[in-house]
Each structure stands twice: as structure tokens, then as C-alpha cells.
Amino acid sequence: MTKERLASLTASIGAGLVFATAGFHLSAYGSVTAQAPADLRPLMAALWVAGGVSLIVSALLVVAVTPMFIVRRRALLAIAALTPLSIAILQVVYLGFLAPTALLLLDTAVLLAAGELGRARQPAPVPAA
């Protein structure tokens, strides 16, 4: 298996993990919002859904770069990795380390690994004269 194929496979696994995490995250909506204080429940509900939607967007970003080997693939995958990482950090700060936090950190690691494995071996773009 070539490094490029391994990078595409790793990115595909990362996209699948992020989609699964989004589903798991959104499935906990009822139990999480029920635990929030009554005055914060609407805000918590909105933030929980926003977190799930941002995970879906992150996974779509990964899918967008997976089939092709482009120069900026590493940067796009790193950007995609920021979404699960930021949610994991917020979970640790506000809720402590939970089981879903580990899944978010795994998502981040797989996406960063895919970006590193898939670095393009092309010369840097030359500025137009």
C-alpha cells in the first residue's frame, strides 16, 4: 500500500469516526439538556446541537479532501481536527473528562495523522510575477 493510499484510507476512517461521534453526540441531547439547570437549558440545548452540527461539517470537510491528493490537504485535515479537539477541551473544562471526550481526542489524532501521512510531495507554489 502506498503512502498516498494509506493517507486516503486514514482520512476515510477519520471521516467515519467523526460522523459516528456526531451521531453519538446528538443522541445524548435529551439526557444532557435534562441535566442542565432550568435557566440554562435553552442555551445548553443550542450549544449541544451546534457542537453536533460542527462535527458533521468537520466530517464533510474531510470527505471533501479524501479522494484527491491536493497540496493543501494537510491544512484542511488539521482544520477539520480542530472541531473535535475544541469540543473535547470544552468538555474537560466544563464537565470533566467523559468517555465521549476520549472519542473526540481519537478523532483529532486520526485526522492529524491522515494529514501528516498525506503531505503532498509537490514543489511549493511560485508567486505570479
Buried (B, 14 or more C-beta within 10 A) or exposed (E): EEEBEBBBBBBBBBBBBBBBBBEBBBEEBEEBBEEBEEEEEEEBBEBBBEBBEBBBBBBEBBBEBBEEBEEEBBEBBBBBBBBBBBBBBBBBEEEEEEEBBEBBBBBBBBBBBBBEBBBBEEEEEEEEE
